[in-house]
Amino acid sequence: MKLNRMLTAAALSLTLAVPALAFADTVNLKADLAASSEVPPKDSQGHGKLDGTYDTSSKLLQWKVTYADLTGPASMAHFHGPAPVGKNAGVVIPIDPSKLPSPIEGSATLTDAQAKDLLAGNWYFNVHTAKNPGGEIRGQVEAAK
């Protein structure tokens, strides 16, 4: 009887712990893309949103970016870093030109250094157009709350 209670308690503990373990290694990410966030700010009605996940075990970053109302078709898009809000940085992950129409979806495996910068909030995503070759809309990538 005592053994039966112990086994039941152990099974219940595992049942409760397994879902937490399954999600413990995934960080949800987001960025709100706006022309006012570009450095320097741009004059555009363009806007967008990035939703992503980063798996700390596999080091896989996955993303989906939607955008609208740009001054023209997207000509480029990238993850940049490391840089805090208001600063520019080099390209970390370029987006294949064939994947530029909204929604932009993709994935990449990060290095330890890249993951550290990403999780510290030091990456941003931006979308470029012919009228704004340096970037038309931009958003800082951060953990979703």
C-alpha positions as CSV (number, residue, x, y, z in Angstrom):
1,M,0.0,0.0,0.0
2,K,2.8,2.4,0.9
3,L,4.7,1.5,-2.2
4,N,1.6,2.0,-4.3
5,R,1.2,5.6,-2.9
6,M,4.9,6.3,-3.6
7,L,4.6,5.1,-7.2
8,T,1.5,7.2,-7.7
9,A,3.2,10.3,-6.2
10,A,6.2,9.7,-8.4
11,A,4.1,9.3,-11.5
12,L,2.1,12.4,-10.7
13,S,5.3,14.4,-10.2
14,L,6.7,13.2,-13.6
15,T,3.4,14.0,-15.3
16,L,3.5,17.6,-14.0
17,A,7.2,18.0,-14.8
18,V,7.3,16.7,-18.3
19,P,5.4,19.6,-19.9
20,A,7.6,22.1,-18.2
21,L,10.7,20.3,-19.5
22,A,9.3,20.2,-23.0
23,F,9.0,24.0,-23.1
24,A,12.0,24.9,-20.9
25,D,14.4,25.2,-23.9
26,T,12.3,27.4,-26.2
27,V,12.4,31.2,-26.0
28,N,9.6,33.1,-27.8
29,L,10.8,36.2,-29.6
30,K,9.1,39.3,-31.1
31,A,9.8,42.6,-32.8
32,D,7.5,45.4,-33.9
33,L,8.8,46.8,-37.2
34,A,8.4,50.5,-37.8
35,A,9.9,53.2,-40.0
36,S,10.5,55.4,-36.9
37,S,12.8,52.6,-35.5
38,E,15.2,52.9,-38.4
39,V,18.5,54.7,-37.8
40,P,17.9,57.4,-39.0
41,P,14.1,57.2,-38.9
42,K,12.3,57.0,-42.3
43,D,9.2,58.6,-43.7
44,S,7.0,55.6,-44.5
45,Q,3.7,54.1,-43.5
46,G,5.3,50.7,-43.5
47,H,4.9,48.5,-40.5
48,G,5.5,44.8,-39.6
49,K,5.9,42.2,-36.9
50,L,8.4,39.4,-36.3
51,D,7.4,36.4,-34.3
52,G,10.0,33.8,-33.6
53,T,11.4,31.1,-31.4
54,Y,14.8,30.1,-30.3
55,D,15.5,26.6,-29.1
56,T,18.5,26.7,-26.7
57,S,19.2,23.0,-27.1
58,S,19.3,22.7,-30.9
59,K,20.3,26.4,-31.3
60,L,17.7,26.8,-33.9
61,L,16.1,30.2,-34.5
62,Q,12.8,30.2,-36.4
63,W,10.9,33.3,-37.6
64,K,7.9,34.6,-39.4
65,V,7.8,38.3,-40.4
66,T,4.7,40.0,-41.8
67,Y,4.8,43.5,-43.2
68,A,2.6,45.9,-45.2
69,D,2.4,49.4,-46.6
70,L,6.1,49.8,-47.7
71,T,7.0,52.4,-50.3
72,G,7.6,49.6,-52.7
73,P,8.5,45.9,-52.9
74,A,11.0,44.6,-50.3
75,S,14.5,44.5,-51.9
76,M,16.3,43.0,-48.9
77,A,15.8,41.9,-45.3
78,H,18.2,40.9,-42.6
79,F,18.8,40.2,-38.9
80,H,21.5,42.6,-37.7
81,G,23.7,42.6,-34.6
82,P,25.0,43.1,-32.1
83,A,23.4,46.5,-31.6
84,P,21.1,48.1,-29.0
85,V,18.1,50.2,-29.9
86,G,19.3,53.3,-31.8
87,K,22.5,51.8,-33.1
88,N,23.3,50.1,-36.4
89,A,25.2,46.9,-36.9
90,G,26.3,44.5,-39.7
91,V,24.2,41.7,-41.1
92,V,24.1,38.5,-39.1
93,I,21.5,36.5,-41.1
94,P,20.5,37.6,-44.6
95,I,17.2,36.6,-46.0
96,D,17.2,34.9,-49.3
97,P,15.7,37.3,-51.9
98,S,13.2,34.7,-53.1
99,K,11.7,34.7,-49.6
100,L,11.1,38.4,-49.3
101,P,7.4,38.7,-50.0
102,S,5.4,38.9,-46.8
103,P,5.3,36.6,-44.8
104,I,9.0,36.0,-44.6
105,E,9.6,32.6,-42.9
106,G,12.8,30.9,-42.2
107,S,15.3,29.3,-39.8
108,A,19.0,29.3,-39.0
109,T,21.2,27.5,-36.5
110,L,23.1,30.0,-34.4
111,T,26.6,30.0,-32.9
112,D,27.0,30.4,-29.1
113,A,28.1,34.1,-29.6
114,Q,25.1,34.8,-31.9
115,A,22.7,33.2,-29.4
116,K,24.2,35.3,-26.6
117,D,23.7,38.6,-28.5
118,L,20.2,37.6,-29.6
119,L,19.0,36.6,-26.1
120,A,20.5,39.8,-24.7
121,G,18.2,41.9,-27.0
122,N,21.1,43.0,-29.3
123,W,19.7,42.0,-32.6
124,Y,17.2,43.8,-34.9
125,F,15.4,42.9,-38.0
126,N,14.8,45.2,-40.9
127,V,13.3,45.3,-44.4
128,H,14.8,47.4,-47.2
129,T,13.2,48.9,-50.3
130,A,14.5,50.8,-53.4
131,K,13.4,54.1,-51.9
132,N,15.0,53.2,-48.5
133,P,18.0,51.1,-49.4
134,G,19.4,51.4,-45.9
135,G,16.2,50.0,-44.4
136,E,12.6,51.1,-44.3
137,I,11.2,49.4,-41.2
138,R,13.1,48.0,-38.3
139,G,12.4,46.3,-34.9
140,Q,14.5,45.2,-32.0
141,V,14.2,41.4,-31.4
142,E,13.4,40.7,-27.8
143,A,11.9,37.9,-25.7
144,A,8.1,38.0,-25.9
145,K,6.4,38.7,-22.5
